[in-house]
């Protein structure tokens, strides 16, 4: 569907990365590193300059999509359509507050909804109601909302992400891995004051069986 570098060869923007890569804190940065998933938050760019507007979302439906779907191709930020964003992996997208797209990722979206319902004690949950819940959990007056941890890291399900200081970490097999735009790295840091980045309702979906796709740098 899309690539997080501009594919238009005869463009002044073709040789530099666009500001379209999402971090676990929901910030959008420019980096040459590619991601495993794309997605969007509505229209938040100017196609004439291929730069972001001041706003960072225009809809509460923050979704995560496939980079390849039915052979479709989209020049990035080329028109007044949804702004193509990119994520290192699905765990990063979830931490930022996104959820699977019901169009290009229907099976994953339905698996996530089923796990969401089990984990959150709900039934017949719509995409709109999940978006409303996530919007409350991911933002605090326009900035990323973090949440207190309710127990040790070792008790968290695989795929949850936390923050300590300025660094973000993936938790897998009870151990933290340091996040970067290029991937994950082992760390010996003691995360004694870490806060939860992944929205609590998404964490409960993980606990109920949903497993997010992780970047290859995360050990099996």
Rosetta blueprint (number, residue, H / E / L):
1 X L
2 X L
3 X L
4 X L
5 X L
6 X L
7 X L
8 X L
9 X L
10 X L
11 X L
12 X L
13 X L
14 X L
15 X L
16 X L
17 X L
18 X L
19 X E
20 X E
21 X E
22 X E
23 X L
24 X L
25 X L
26 X L
27 X L
28 X E
29 X E
30 X E
31 X L
32 X L
33 X L
34 X L
35 X L
36 X L
37 X E
38 X E
39 X E
40 X E
41 X L
42 X L
43 X L
44 X L
45 X E
46 X E
47 X L
48 X L
49 X L
50 X L
51 X E
52 X E
53 X L
54 X L
55 X L
56 X L
57 X L
58 X L
59 X L
60 X L
61 X L
62 X L
63 X E
64 X E
65 X E
66 X E
67 X L
68 X L
69 X L
70 X L
71 X L
72 X L
73 X L
74 X L
75 X L
76 X L
77 X L
78 X L
79 X L
80 X L
81 X L
82 X L
83 X L
84 X L
85 X E
86 X E
87 X E
88 X L
89 X L
90 X H
91 X H
92 X H
93 X H
94 X H
95 X H
96 X H
97 X L
98 X L
99 X E
100 X E
101 X L
102 X L
103 X L
104 X L
105 X L
106 X H
107 X H
108 X H
109 X H
110 X H
111 X H
112 X H
113 X H
114 X H
115 X H
116 X H
117 X H
118 X H
119 X H
120 X H
121 X L
122 X L
123 X L
124 X L
125 X L
126 X L
127 X H
128 X H
129 X H
130 X H
131 X H
132 X H
133 X H
134 X H
135 X H
136 X H
137 X H
138 X H
139 X E
140 X E
141 X L
142 X L
143 X E
144 X E
145 X L
146 X L
147 X E
148 X E
149 X L
150 X L
151 X L
152 X L
153 X H
154 X H
155 X H
156 X L
157 X L
158 X L
159 X L
160 X E
161 X E
162 X E
163 X E
164 X E
165 X L
166 X L
167 X E
168 X E
169 X E
170 X E
171 X E
172 X E
173 X L
174 X L
175 X E
176 X E
177 X E
178 X E
179 X E
180 X E
181 X L
182 X L
183 X E
184 X E
185 X E
186 X E
187 X L
188 X L
189 X L
190 X L
191 X L
192 X L
193 X L
194 X L
195 X E
196 X E
197 X L
198 X L
199 X L
200 X H
201 X H
202 X H
203 X H
204 X H
205 X H
206 X H
207 X H
208 X L
209 X L
210 X L
211 X L
212 X L
213 X L
214 X L
215 X L
216 X L
217 X L
218 X L
219 X L
220 X L
